[in-house]
Amino acid sequence: MRVLPVWSRVRRWVPAAVIFLAALVDVLTPRSVSSAPLLAVAPVTAVSLLSPVGIVGIGLTAMVVQTGLAFVDGTYGWQGDAAVQLTLAAVTVLAVGLNRSLRTQHVSANRARYAAEVAQRAVLPRPPSRLGDLRIAARYVPAEDMALIGGDLYVMQETPFGVRAMVGDVRGKGLSAVTAVSVDIGVFRYAADHEPDLPALVECMEEALLRESQRREGLDATEGFTTALIAEFADDLSEVRIVNRGHPAPLLLYADGRASVLDPPEEAPPLGIATLGAWTSPVATHSFPPGSMLLCYTDGVTEARDPAGVFYDPADRVPHMMQSYLRQTGHFPEPSTVLDLLAHDVSRHSGGAPQDDQALLALHRPLRAQDLLARPL
């Protein structure tokens, strides 16, 4: 959880403020009113804010203040005030115990999160920031705060046949989805280096996923599939060739902020569905001029809904977002900035936390020096 800067500076003073409030209540109220219960709250408020030494200090301060107030009011009595002092001491000891328990849990949570981060880097490594002249940025936005990886994936690779990329979404959740992601990425990395064209690469992945499904049980065996968008860039980046197997169509962003949806020439099902028969993988070739960007995403973006149930439409919102950025800055945003803007816009549309995992990939061909000089000021 992110702590606000102002709160992080003042929160350590909360237990002392509770003691001050208790003293103020005791002074302003009749003698019959005791502030001892409020003083007992002070060590409890310090559990998550101070160290064990600090908690003991707050407890001792509360005990001294209670004794002093009793003497000032003239109500000090050995039996009654001794019981109050024992109560304050017991609450302080309990607060120290709770503090140690919270610290132990915090250490365990950090270790688990570190292990999850290591697993994420192993299963879903971050692509390089550039391959040749192609600039790259990737983001994984989990639907759950503590889940660093799920069934969405992206992968980039420089191959003998050009730079190739894949964005995909595995059906299902949990460990089985993560296992399928590792299979998808492993097969893609191998096939991308050995298959000369995209249909052959897709066929290799199809066969691997079908073999993997035979090792599974239940729905994972009969309904396990992966939606996939596979792209291949020409050596000079002048063209991009795309195979779309049941995945949301990407956007081609131009240097002036306009956008085109790169719909597939014909529909094809996701990878790994043998019951639907044999399918071809048509390749769509698109021009990729200097200054343009290929923006890919999973259905966590396209299926994000606002409170009225309206789905997020990248083809409508992203161009407005890009043109607004161009007006404010005068230049095209970096790939990482585009993904930050997209993730923020999706979150704003859905009114909070992501409703599903989102894998985002931005591939940018920068303007050449002569293009920059030719642009009007």
Secondary structure, 3 states (H helix, E strand, C coil): CCCCHHHHHHHHHHHHHHHHHHHHHHHHCCCCCCCHHHHHHHHHHCCCCCCHHHHHHHHHHHHHHHHHHHHHHCCCCHHHHHHHHHHHHHHHHHHHHHHHHHHHHHHHHHHHHHHHHHHHHHHCCCCCCEECCEEEEEEEECCCCCCCCCCEEEEEEEECCEEEEEEEEECCCHHHHHHHHHHHHHHHHHHHHHCCCHHHHHHHHHHHHHHHHCCCCCHHHHHCCEEEEEEEECCCCCEEEEEEECCCCCEEECCCCCEEECCCCCCCCCECCHHHCCCCCCCEEEECCCCCEEEEECHHHHCCECCCCCECCHHHHHHHHHHHHHHHHCCCCCHHHHHHHHHHHHHHHHCCCCCCCEEEEEEECCCCHHHHHHCCC
